[in-house]
Every structure is written in structure tokens, then in C-alpha cells.
């Protein structure tokens, strides 16, 4: 059920999450996140994630009305002029669309593996503090068939506003486990015979020479410091992307795309792409 309300004031209690978008900790404690932009909001409405409210100009209400009407929960829809919305948020908004979603219950590793096809493909991040880079990695994970993302305790949350925006809303399609012990979950995976492979620029072996056709978890670190020594030691092996000696590393999103493309190539997934020219 929709409750549409045109606003000319920023003091309504329901607008509190939008007024506090920079208070990320408060949002996490409330189990909510901010979706920003037309594509991200649209993908949120199309997903199974819970939606609390939407804040948008009237022209977007007409555009998104079919998706809003299809939702089963009560959603508060705030309608306002774009200039008023920018006053509320404190930054320029190209499209003027925002929504508040609910962070879903976190699956367990058992649940992820039970509903995933073999060979498993998981990704993990260690020490990745940039929300934008984490969002880009999420987008690549969905593009290349990753079954779940394991987020280490030293990494940003993929549900930060900038991470959700950078993922272009594909975070709504990817199971996420935000673990308090990445070392512990990697050890658990290895006990289950899932190979943990670190993406490490200094590794001796190049990624095309690593067998990625088996159950595996690819582990990525930050651009500045890479994977921590303890996490690197917890992996079965490390692999690097062949590059000239004048280039020491890639952006983590780019590195993840290379690793995941090679894994999909080894598994034969790249031969199953639709024929876009014929529309199939």
C-alpha cells in the first residue's frame, strides 16, 4: 500500500533517514540503507529487499508507479521539488531520486553453499575501505556469477550509500556475509575443500596458470596495502595478473574483473553468452 505525501517542509519524522545520510553508523544500527539514482531505486523496487520509503519529484512518481504498486509492503512516498530535496540532502542531485531500503537478514555460509551450484564461486574482501571500489567489485561479482561476497571486518560495508550507488543496485542480487573474522570463514572454507586464492600483485604464479575450475573463493585486498599478511597466509595460493614492471597494481574492481573473467573462461561460462545481435 502506498501512502503518497507531497511535502514542502523538511521536518517530517519520516524524513529522518534522509536528513542523516552521512551518519552511516546510525543507519546500520537501524538496519537500513540509502538507494540513490533512478537505476538504483528502480532495481531496489524490483528486488526482494524491503523498502521503507521513497523520496522523489512528481515526474518520477509517474515513472515508477507500476513498480511501487506491485510492492506488498506499506511504503511512504514523499514527493517534493528537486531543489527542496537538495536542501534536505545537502548535495546536488542529478535525478532527485532517493529511497530507504532494509538490509536483509544475513545468510550463513551453510545456507549460501546449500543453495549454490558446484563448483562454488565466492569472493572475499580484506581491508577494502573505499565504498566506491567495493561497489564496483560487487557489480563485477554479479556480472561474473559470484554466488556470495564475504566482507572482512576491516572492510567497508557494501550497504553504505556510495557503495550501493557504485554497484548500480546490483548489491540487491548478491548474497553478502559481513563476517567479524575473515580468517575464521576462510579456514571454514578450506575445511570444506574450497580453495582460497589470493589476488596478490607480487605472486609468482600468473592467474591463467591457476586452476580456477574447482570450488574456490577469490580474495581481494585494498589498492594501497593489498591483502594483509595473516589473510594471505590463510589462503591456499596466490596469483597475480601479468603486467609490465612499471605497473604495480590495478584498481580492485579492474583486478576482480580480470580474475573473474579468467575463472569463467576456464569453466566454459563465456561460451554461454546470448547472441545479442539476434536478440536471443
C-alpha positions in Angstrom: 0.0 0.0 0.0 1.3 3.4 -0.9 1.0 6.5 1.2 1.8 9.4 -1.1 2.5 12.8 0.6 3.6 16.0 -1.1 6.0 17.9 1.2 7.1 21.5 1.5 8.7 21.0 4.9 11.8 19.0 5.9 10.7 18.4 9.4 8.5 15.3 9.0 9.7 12.4 11.2 9.7 10.0 8.1 12.4 12.1 6.5 14.8 11.5 9.3 16.8 8.8 7.4 17.3 11.3 4.5 18.4 14.0 6.9 21.0 11.7 8.4 22.5 10.2 5.3 26.1 11.0 6.5 25.5 9.2 9.7 26.2 5.7 8.4 26.5 4.1 11.8 23.0 5.1 12.7 21.7 3.6 9.6 23.5 0.4 10.1 22.1 0.2 13.7 18.6 0.7 12.3 19.2 -2.0 9.6 18.5 0.5 6.7 20.4 1.9 3.7 20.0 4.6 1.1 19.5 4.0 -2.6 20.3 6.9 -4.8 19.5 7.5 -8.5 16.9 6.2 -11.0 18.5 2.8 -11.8 19.4 2.0 -8.2 16.0 2.9 -6.9 14.3 1.0 -9.7 16.4 -2.1 -9.0 15.6 -1.8 -5.3 11.9 -1.8 -6.1 12.3 -4.8 -8.4 14.2 -6.7 -5.7 13.1 -8.8 -2.7 14.7 -6.2 -0.4 12.3 -4.4 2.0 11.5 -0.8 1.1 10.7 1.8 3.8 10.1 4.9 1.8 10.9 6.8 -1.4 11.7 10.5 -1.9 11.3 11.9 -5.4 10.0 14.6 -7.7 6.5 14.1 -9.1 7.6 13.2 -12.6 9.4 10.1 -11.2 6.4 9.1 -9.2 4.5 8.6 -12.5 7.5 6.7 -14.0 7.9 4.3 -11.0 4.2 3.9 -10.1 3.8 0.4 -11.6 6.8 -0.9 -9.5 5.6 0.9 -6.4 2.1 -0.5 -6.8 3.5 -4.0 -7.2 5.1 -3.9 -3.8 3.4 -5.8 -1.0 4.5 -3.7 2.0 3.4 -0.2 3.1 5.7 2.4 1.5 5.7 6.1 2.4 6.2 8.1 -0.8 7.4 11.7 -0.3 7.0 14.0 -3.3 8.9 17.2 -3.5 10.6 19.6 -5.9 14.2 18.7 -6.7 15.5 21.9 -5.1 13.9 21.1 -1.8 15.3 17.6 -2.0 18.8 19.0 -2.5 18.3 21.3 0.6 17.4 18.2 2.6 20.3 16.0 1.5 22.9 18.7 1.4 24.3 17.8 -2.1 23.4 18.3 -5.7 21.1 15.5 -7.1 21.2 14.8 -10.8 17.9 12.9 -10.9 16.5 13.7 -7.5 15.5 10.1 -6.5 16.2 8.5 -3.1 14.8 5.5 -1.3 15.3 3.8 2.1 15.7 0.1 1.9 16.1 -2.6 4.6 19.3 -4.6 4.9 18.2 -8.2 4.5 18.9 -10.9 7.1 22.5 -12.2 6.6 22.7 -15.7 5.3 25.1 -18.2 6.9 27.8 -19.9 5.0 25.9 -23.2 5.2 22.9 -21.5 3.6 24.9 -20.0 0.8 26.6 -23.2 -0.1 23.4 -25.3 0.1 21.7 -23.2 -2.5 24.7 -22.7 -4.7 25.6 -24.9 -7.7 29.0 -26.6 -7.9 31.7 -25.7 -8.5 31.4 -22.9 -5.9 32.5 -19.4 -6.7 32.8 -17.0 -3.7 34.6 -13.7 -3.4 36.1 -12.1 -0.3 37.5 -8.7 0.5 40.1 -7.8 3.1 40.8 -4.2 4.2 38.8 -2.6 1.3 37.8 0.7 2.8 36.7 2.6 -0.3 32.9 2.3 -0.6 33.1 3.2 -4.3 35.6 0.5 -5.1 33.6 -2.0 -3.1 30.5 -1.2 -5.1 32.4 -1.7 -8.3 33.6 -5.0 -7.1 30.0 -6.0 -6.2 29.0 -5.1 -9.8 31.7 -7.4 -11.2 30.7 -10.2 -8.9 27.2 -10.2 -10.2 28.4 -9.9 -13.8 30.6 -13.0 -13.4 28.4 -15.4 -11.5 29.8 -15.0 -7.9 27.5 -16.8 -5.5 28.3 -14.7 -2.4 30.5 -11.9 -1.2 32.4 -12.3 2.1 33.2 -8.9 3.6 36.0 -8.9 6.2 35.9 -7.0 9.4 38.4 -4.4 8.2 36.4 -3.5 5.0 33.6 -1.1 4.4 30.1 -2.3 4.3 28.6 -2.8 0.8 25.4 -1.2 2.1 26.9 2.3 2.5 25.2 4.8 0.3 28.2 5.3 -2.0 28.8 1.5 -2.3 25.2 0.9 -3.2 25.3 3.7 -5.8 28.6 2.4 -7.2 27.2 -1.1 -7.5 24.4 0.4 -9.6 22.0 -1.6 -7.4 23.5 -5.0 -8.2 24.1 -5.4 -4.5 20.4 -6.4 -4.4 21.3 -9.6 -6.4 24.3 -10.7 -4.4 24.2 -12.6 -1.0 26.6 -10.9 1.4 28.2 -12.1 4.6 29.8 -9.4 6.7 32.0 -11.5 8.9 33.7 -10.5 12.1 36.5 -12.9 11.3 37.6 -13.3 7.7 40.3 -15.6 8.9 37.7 -17.8 10.5 35.5 -18.1 7.5 38.4 -18.8 5.1 39.5 -21.6 7.5 36.0 -22.9 7.3 36.0 -22.8 3.5 39.3 -24.7 3.4 37.9 -27.4 5.7 35.2 -27.8 3.1 37.8 -28.2 0.3 37.0 -24.8 -1.1 40.3 -23.4 -2.4 41.1 -19.8 -1.2 43.1 -17.9 -3.9 44.6 -14.5 -3.1 44.8 -11.8 -5.7 48.3 -10.6 -4.9 50.4 -8.4 -7.3 53.7 -9.9 -6.0 52.7 -13.5 -6.5 54.9 -15.8 -8.6 52.1 -17.6 -10.4 50.0 -15.8 -13.0 46.3 -16.1 -12.8 45.9 -18.1 -16.1 48.2 -20.7 -14.7 46.0 -21.3 -11.6 43.2 -24.0 -11.7 40.0 -22.0 -11.1 37.7 -24.7 -12.3 37.3 -26.2 -8.8 35.4 -24.8 -5.8 37.1 -21.6 -4.9 37.0 -18.3 -3.1 38.9 -15.4 -4.7 40.3 -13.0 -2.1 40.9 -9.3 -2.9 42.6 -6.6 -0.8 42.9 -2.8 -0.9 44.8 -1.0 -3.6 47.1 0.7 -1.1 48.1 -2.2 1.0 46.8 -5.3 -0.7 45.8 -8.4 1.4 47.0 -8.4 5.0 49.9 -10.9 5.7 47.6 -13.0 8.0 44.9 -13.3 5.4 47.4 -14.0 2.7 48.9 -16.8 4.8 45.4 -18.3 5.3 44.9 -18.7 1.5 45.9 -21.9 -0.4 47.8 -20.0 -3.0 48.3 -16.5 -4.5 48.1 -15.4 -8.1 48.9 -12.2 -10.0 47.8 -10.5 -13.2 50.7 -10.4 -15.7 51.6 -6.7 -16.2 54.7 -4.6 -17.1 57.0 -3.9 -14.3 56.2 -0.2 -14.5 52.6 -1.0 -13.3 52.4 -2.4 -9.7 48.7 -2.9 -9.3 45.2 -2.3 -10.7 42.1 -0.8 -9.2 40.4 -3.6 -7.2 37.4 -3.5 -9.4 39.5 -4.0 -12.5 41.6 -6.7 -10.9 38.4 -8.6 -9.9 37.1 -8.4 -13.4 40.3 -10.0 -14.8 40.3 -12.8 -12.2 36.6 -13.5 -12.6 36.7 -13.4 -16.4 39.6 -15.9 -16.4 37.7 -18.1 -13.9 34.5 -18.0 -16.1 36.6 -18.8 -19.2 38.2 -21.9 -17.5 34.7 -23.1 -16.5 33.3 -22.6 -20.0 30.8 -19.9 -18.9 31.9 -17.4 -21.5 30.7 -19.7 -24.3 27.1 -19.4 -23.0 26.6 -15.7 -23.7 23.4 -14.8 -25.5 23.6 -13.7 -29.1 22.8 -10.0 -28.7 22.6 -9.4 -32.5 19.8 -11.9 -32.9 18.1 -10.9 -29.7 18.4 -14.3 -28.1 
